[in-house]
Amino acid sequence: MEIAVVVLVLLLGLAILAAWYGLRWVRMRRGGGVSVALRWNPDNTRAGWHLGIGRYEGELFAWYRVWSLGIGPDRVFQRETLTIADRRDPAGTEAYAVPADATVLRCESEGRQPIEIAMGPGALTGFLSWLESAPPGRRLPRAS
């Protein structure tokens, strides 16, 4: 009898976890966005890629990790402080971890360590347009 209760509690916990994840996924997809892979600490060759959804929210680029149970974005980048330091094609096995036909951008932001963002051609065009568009009179920082 005790084993049945433990199994029932575990199954109930798994059902609640699955329902939470499903609701989060539906809510995240309903808000729109683009498929983006992100890698922080790119100088560490063993650092892995994390798949997510990127969403433009005014002056912010919010990134929601796919395999997460959090409600809000996992990373947020401000347009005025984000610069592209380098652009490259995925190397070696990286091509399996990022979206199809992706380009990898090494980005720097004030007060943060560099990150790499990988996105497909359509998402890349949108990201570059968003990054370069700024309200009149505001000067964007440029990578040297």
Accessible surface in RSA format (square Angstrom, percent):
REM  Atomic radii and reference values for relative SASA: ProtOr
REM  Chains: A
REM  Algorithm: Lee & Richards
REM  Probe-radius: 1.40
REM  Slices: 20
REM RES _ NUM      All-atoms   Total-Side   Main-Chain    Non-polar    All polar
REM                ABS   REL    ABS   REL    ABS   REL    ABS   REL    ABS   REL
RES MET A   1   191.02  98.9 144.65  95.7  46.37 110.4 125.80 107.0  65.21  86.4
RES GLU A   2   145.00  83.2 139.84 105.8   5.15  12.3  56.95 110.2  88.05  71.9
RES ILE A   3   138.53  78.8 137.08 102.1   1.45   3.5 138.37  99.6   0.17   0.4
RES ALA A   4    60.60  55.7  47.53  73.4  13.07  29.7  55.10  77.6   5.50  14.6
RES VAL A   5    80.62  53.1  79.86  72.3   0.76   1.8  80.61  70.0   0.01   0.0
RES VAL A   6    86.71  57.1  84.46  76.5   2.25   5.4  86.63  75.3   0.07   0.2
RES VAL A   7    71.07  46.8  70.81  64.1   0.26   0.6  71.07  61.8   0.00   0.0
RES LEU A   8   118.43  66.0 117.20  83.8   1.23   3.1 118.26  83.1   0.17   0.4
RES VAL A   9    92.07  60.6  89.50  81.0   2.57   6.2  89.84  78.1   2.23   6.0
RES LEU A  10   111.96  62.4 109.18  78.1   2.78   7.0 110.86  77.9   1.10   3.0
RES LEU A  11   105.10  58.5 100.67  72.0   4.43  11.1 100.98  70.9   4.11  11.1
RES LEU A  12   108.99  60.7 105.03  75.1   3.96   9.9 108.43  76.1   0.56   1.5
RES GLY A  13    37.84  46.7   0.00   N/A  37.84  46.7  32.14  88.2   5.70  12.8
RES LEU A  14   111.93  62.3 107.64  77.0   4.29  10.8 108.29  76.1   3.64   9.8
RES ALA A  15    58.02  53.3  44.66  68.9  13.35  30.4  53.42  75.2   4.60  12.2
RES ILE A  16   110.10  62.7 106.77  79.5   3.34   8.0 109.44  78.8   0.67   1.8
RES LEU A  17    84.96  47.3  82.78  59.2   2.18   5.5  84.71  59.5   0.25   0.7
RES ALA A  18    67.36  61.9  51.37  79.3  15.99  36.4  59.23  83.4   8.13  21.5
RES ALA A  19    58.52  53.8  45.32  69.9  13.20  30.0  57.08  80.4   1.43   3.8
RES TRP A  20   104.98  42.1 102.64  49.7   2.34   5.5 100.51  53.6   4.47   7.3
RES TYR A  21    51.63  24.1  51.63  29.4   0.00   0.0  49.07  36.9   2.57   3.2
RES GLY A  22    30.87  38.1   0.00   N/A  30.87  38.1  30.69  84.2   0.18   0.4
RES LEU A  23   124.87  69.5 120.89  86.5   3.98  10.0 121.37  85.2   3.50   9.4
RES ARG A  24    18.74   7.9  12.25   6.2   6.48  15.4  16.17  22.1   2.57   1.6
RES TRP A  25    87.71  35.2  87.71  42.5   0.00   0.0  64.45  34.4  23.26  37.7
RES VAL A  26    76.11  50.1  71.92  65.1   4.19  10.1  75.40  65.5   0.71   1.9
RES ARG A  27   153.40  64.4 146.59  74.7   6.80  16.2  56.55  77.3  96.85  58.7
RES MET A  28    10.37   5.4   4.61   3.1   5.76  13.7   9.93   8.4   0.45   0.6
RES ARG A  29   120.59  50.6 104.39  53.2  16.21  38.6  25.83  35.3  94.76  57.4
RES ARG A  30   190.82  80.1 156.68  79.9  34.14  81.3  71.13  97.2 119.69  72.5
RES GLY A  31    45.51  56.1   0.00   N/A  45.51  56.1  25.60  70.2  19.92  44.6
RES GLY A  32    34.96  43.1   0.00   N/A  34.96  43.1  34.86  95.7   0.10   0.2
RES GLY A  33    43.47  53.6   0.00   N/A  43.47  53.6   7.61  20.9  35.86  80.3
RES VAL A  34    38.84  25.6  34.65  31.4   4.19  10.1  38.84  33.7   0.00   0.0
RES SER A  35    65.00  54.9  58.02  77.4   6.99  16.1  29.16  62.1  35.84  50.2
RES VAL A  36     0.80   0.5   0.00   0.0   0.80   1.9   0.00   0.0   0.80   2.2
RES ALA A  37     0.00   0.0   0.00   0.0   0.00   0.0   0.00   0.0   0.00   0.0
RES LEU A  38     0.00   0.0   0.00   0.0   0.00   0.0   0.00   0.0   0.00   0.0
RES ARG A  39    20.17   8.5  20.17  10.3   0.00   0.0   0.00   0.0  20.17  12.2
RES TRP A  40    58.72  23.6  56.02  27.1   2.70   6.3  33.09  17.6  25.63  41.6
RES ASN A  41    65.86  45.4  63.94  61.8   1.91   4.6  10.70  25.8  55.15  53.3
RES PRO A  42    11.38   8.3   0.84   0.8  10.54  38.3   0.84   0.7  10.54  65.5
RES ASP A  43   103.28  72.3  75.10  74.8  28.18  66.6  36.08  84.9  67.20  67.0
RES ASN A  44    65.29  45.0  57.29  55.4   8.01  19.3  17.43  42.0  47.86  46.3
RES THR A  45   126.08  89.7 100.23 101.6  25.85  61.6  77.20 103.7  48.88  73.9
RES ARG A  46   216.56  90.9 183.56  93.6  33.00  78.6  68.08  93.0 148.47  90.0
RES ALA A  47    21.17  19.5   7.69  11.9  13.48  30.7  16.09  22.7   5.07  13.4
RES GLY A  48    41.15  50.8   0.00   N/A  41.15  50.8  30.60  84.0  10.55  23.6
RES TRP A  49    34.62  13.9   7.15   3.5  27.47  64.5   7.15   3.8  27.47  44.6
RES HIS A  50    44.54  24.3  40.59  28.2   3.95  10.1  29.42  30.3  15.12  17.6
RES LEU A  51    85.63  47.7  80.72  57.7   4.92  12.4  80.72  56.7   4.92  13.2
RES GLY A  52     2.98   3.7   0.00   N/A   2.98   3.7   0.00   0.0   2.98   6.7
RES ILE A  53     4.79   2.7   4.79   3.6   0.00   0.0   4.79   3.5   0.00   0.0
RES GLY A  54     0.00   0.0   0.00   N/A   0.00   0.0   0.00   0.0   0.00   0.0
RES ARG A  55    41.27  17.3  41.01  20.9   0.26   0.6  20.07  27.4  21.20  12.8
RES TYR A  56    70.72  33.0  49.00  27.9  21.72  56.5  48.65  36.6  22.07  27.2
RES GLU A  57    71.45  41.0  54.02  40.9  17.42  41.5  35.91  69.5  35.53  29.0
RES GLY A  58    56.29  69.4   0.00   N/A  56.29  69.4  42.65 117.0  13.64  30.6
RES GLU A  59    68.73  39.5  64.85  49.1   3.88   9.2  55.41 107.2  13.32  10.9
RES LEU A  60    58.74  32.7  58.74  42.0   0.00   0.0  58.74  41.3   0.00   0.0
RES PHE A  61     0.00   0.0   0.00   0.0   0.00   0.0   0.00   0.0   0.00   0.0
RES ALA A  62     0.32   0.3   0.32   0.5   0.00   0.0   0.32   0.5   0.00   0.0
RES TRP A  63     0.09   0.0   0.09   0.0   0.00   0.0   0.09   0.1   0.00   0.0
RES TYR A  64    21.88  10.2  21.88  12.4   0.00   0.0   9.68   7.3  12.20  15.0
RES ARG A  65    75.89  31.9  75.89  38.7   0.00   0.0   7.06   9.7  68.83  41.7
RES VAL A  66    20.36  13.4  20.36  18.4   0.00   0.0  20.36  17.7   0.00   0.0
RES TRP A  67   185.03  74.3 163.38  79.1  21.65  50.8 150.09  80.0  34.94  56.7
RES SER A  68    22.81  19.3  14.04  18.7   8.76  20.2  11.57  24.6  11.24  15.7
RES LEU A  69    75.13  41.8  64.48  46.1  10.65  26.8  64.94  45.6  10.19  27.4
RES GLY A  70    36.01  44.4   0.00   N/A  36.01  44.4  32.56  89.4   3.44   7.7
RES ILE A  71   105.46  60.0  88.22  65.7  17.25  41.6  89.21  64.2  16.26  44.1
RES GLY A  72    37.81  46.6   0.00   N/A  37.81  46.6  25.73  70.6  12.08  27.1
RES PRO A  73    53.64  39.1  32.41  29.5  21.23  77.2  32.41  26.8  21.23 132.0
RES ASP A  74    61.95  43.4  32.27  32.1  29.68  70.2  13.44  31.6  48.51  48.4
RES ARG A  75    68.02  28.6  65.51  33.4   2.52   6.0   6.63   9.1  61.40  37.2
RES VAL A  76    54.61  35.9  44.66  40.4   9.95  24.0  44.66  38.8   9.95  27.0
RES PHE A  77     4.41   2.2   2.91   1.8   1.50   3.9   4.41   2.7   0.00   0.0
RES GLN A  78    89.80  50.2  87.61  64.0   2.19   5.2  18.03  38.4  71.77  54.4
RES ARG A  79    20.81   8.7  20.50  10.5   0.31   0.7   0.00   0.0  20.81  12.6
RES GLU A  80    82.06  47.1  77.84  58.9   4.21  10.0  17.54  33.9  64.52  52.7
RES THR A  81    25.23  17.9  21.86  22.2   3.37   8.0  17.61  23.7   7.62  11.5
RES LEU A  82     4.40   2.5   0.29   0.2   4.11  10.3   0.29   0.2   4.11  11.1
RES THR A  83    20.30  14.4  17.72  18.0   2.58   6.2  12.34  16.6   7.95  12.0
RES ILE A  84    40.57  23.1  27.08  20.2  13.49  32.5  27.08  19.5  13.49  36.6
RES ALA A  85    45.14  41.5  13.95  21.5  31.19  70.9  15.26  21.5  29.88  79.2
RES ASP A  86    75.10  52.6  68.51  68.2   6.59  15.6  18.25  42.9  56.85  56.7
RES ARG A  87   127.97  53.7 105.76  53.9  22.21  52.9  41.95  57.3  86.02  52.1
RES ARG A  88    72.55  30.5  62.24  31.7  10.32  24.6  57.89  79.1  14.66   8.9
RES ASP A  89   109.91  77.0  98.73  98.3  11.18  26.4  27.31  64.3  82.60  82.4
RES PRO A  90    32.27  23.5  14.17  12.9  18.10  65.8  14.17  11.7  18.10 112.5
RES ALA A  91    67.71  62.3  54.95  84.8  12.76  29.0  61.36  86.4   6.34  16.8
RES GLY A  92    68.13  84.0   0.00   N/A  68.13  84.0  44.85 123.1  23.28  52.1
RES THR A  93   111.60  79.4 105.06 106.5   6.53  15.6  71.71  96.3  39.89  60.3
RES GLU A  94    23.96  13.8  20.20  15.3   3.77   9.0  20.58  39.8   3.38   2.8
RES ALA A  95    56.96  52.4  41.38  63.9  15.57  35.4  41.75  58.8  15.21  40.3
RES TYR A  96   194.48  90.8 159.57  90.8  34.91  90.8 115.80  87.0  78.68  97.0
RES ALA A  97    42.32  38.9  29.28  45.2  13.04  29.7  40.42  56.9   1.90   5.0
RES VAL A  98    13.09   8.6   1.09   1.0  12.01  28.9   2.10   1.8  11.00  29.8
RES PRO A  99    28.18  20.5  15.01  13.7  13.17  47.9  26.94  22.2   1.24   7.7
RES ALA A 100    86.42  79.5  62.63  96.7  23.79  54.1  72.80 102.5  13.62  36.1
RES ASP A 101   122.63  85.9  92.16  91.7  30.47  72.0  27.50  64.7  95.12  94.9
RES ALA A 102     7.15   6.6   0.00   0.0   7.15  16.3   0.00   0.0   7.15  18.9
RES THR A 103    24.09  17.1  24.00  24.3   0.09   0.2   4.74   6.4  19.35  29.3
RES VAL A 104     0.72   0.5   0.46   0.4   0.25   0.6   0.46   0.4   0.25   0.7
RES LEU A 105     0.00   0.0   0.00   0.0   0.00   0.0   0.00   0.0   0.00   0.0
RES ARG A 106    54.84  23.0  54.01  27.5   0.83   2.0  19.18  26.2  35.66  21.6
RES CYS A 107     0.28   0.2   0.00   0.0   0.28   0.7   0.01   0.0   0.27   0.3
RES GLU A 108    74.71  42.9  73.51  55.6   1.20   2.9  19.52  37.8  55.19  45.1
RES SER A 109    16.92  14.3   8.54  11.4   8.38  19.3   6.51  13.9  10.41  14.6
RES GLU A 110   131.41  75.4 107.47  81.3  23.94  57.0  50.30  97.3  81.12  66.2
RES GLY A 111    89.57 110.5   0.00   N/A  89.57 110.5  45.69 125.4  43.88  98.3
RES ARG A 112   114.05  47.9  89.15  45.4  24.90  59.3  41.19  56.3  72.87  44.2
RES GLN A 113    97.76  54.7  82.06  60.0  15.70  37.4  42.02  89.4  55.75  42.3
RES PRO A 114    34.01  24.8  33.98  31.0   0.03   0.1  33.98  28.1   0.03   0.2
RES ILE A 115    11.37   6.5  11.37   8.5   0.00   0.0  11.37   8.2   0.00   0.0
RES GLU A 116     8.62   5.0   8.62   6.5   0.00   0.0   0.00   0.0   8.62   7.0
RES ILE A 117     0.00   0.0   0.00   0.0   0.00   0.0   0.00   0.0   0.00   0.0
RES ALA A 118     0.00   0.0   0.00   0.0   0.00   0.0   0.00   0.0   0.00   0.0
RES MET A 119     0.20   0.1   0.00   0.0   0.20   0.5   0.00   0.0   0.20   0.3
RES GLY A 120    10.79  13.3   0.00   N/A  10.79  13.3   9.59  26.3   1.20   2.7
RES PRO A 121    81.82  59.6  75.79  69.1   6.03  21.9  80.45  66.4   1.37   8.5
RES GLY A 122    60.06  74.1   0.00   N/A  60.06  74.1  42.63 117.0  17.43  39.0
RES ALA A 123    16.05  14.8   8.08  12.5   7.97  18.1  10.15  14.3   5.90  15.6
RES LEU A 124    18.90  10.5  18.90  13.5   0.00   0.0  18.90  13.3   0.00   0.0
RES THR A 125    90.30  64.2  86.71  87.9   3.58   8.5  63.05  84.7  27.25  41.2
RES GLY A 126    31.23  38.5   0.00   N/A  31.23  38.5  27.74  76.1   3.50   7.8
RES PHE A 127     0.00   0.0   0.00   0.0   0.00   0.0   0.00   0.0   0.00   0.0
RES LEU A 128    33.06  18.4  33.06  23.7   0.00   0.0  33.06  23.2   0.00   0.0
RES SER A 129    64.37  54.4  55.08  73.5   9.28  21.4  37.84  80.6  26.53  37.2
RES TRP A 130    25.06  10.1  19.23   9.3   5.83  13.7  24.48  13.1   0.58   0.9
RES LEU A 131    14.14   7.9  14.09  10.1   0.04   0.1  14.09   9.9   0.04   0.1
RES GLU A 132   107.17  61.5  90.14  68.2  17.03  40.6  21.81  42.2  85.36  69.7
RES SER A 133    59.40  50.2  49.87  66.6   9.53  21.9  49.80 106.1   9.59  13.4
RES ALA A 134    35.51  32.7   6.60  10.2  28.91  65.8   9.81  13.8  25.71  68.1
RES PRO A 135    64.55  47.0  55.66  50.7   8.89  32.3  62.17  51.3   2.38  14.8
RES PRO A 136   138.84 101.2 106.58  97.2  32.26 117.3 118.13  97.5  20.72 128.7
RES GLY A 137    90.81 112.0   0.00   N/A  90.81 112.0  44.93 123.3  45.88 102.8
RES ARG A 138    70.52  29.6  51.18  26.1  19.34  46.1  49.34  67.4  21.18  12.8
RES ARG A 139   209.71  88.1 184.22  93.9  25.48  60.7  78.22 106.9 131.49  79.7
RES LEU A 140    15.21   8.5   9.04   6.5   6.18  15.5   9.26   6.5   5.96  16.0
RES PRO A 141    48.76  35.5  36.65  33.4  12.11  44.0  43.10  35.6   5.66  35.2
RES ARG A 142   168.38  70.7 140.52  71.6  27.86  66.3  64.77  88.5 103.61  62.8
RES ALA A 143    47.02  43.2  15.20  23.5  31.82  72.4  20.95  29.5  26.08  69.1
RES SER A 144   161.30 136.3  85.59 114.2  75.71 174.4  84.04 179.0  77.26 108.2
END  Absolute sums over single chains surface
CHAIN  1 A     9020.6       7041.5       1979.1       5678.0       3342.6
END  Absolute sums over all chains
TOTAL          9020.6       7041.5       1979.1       5678.0       3342.6
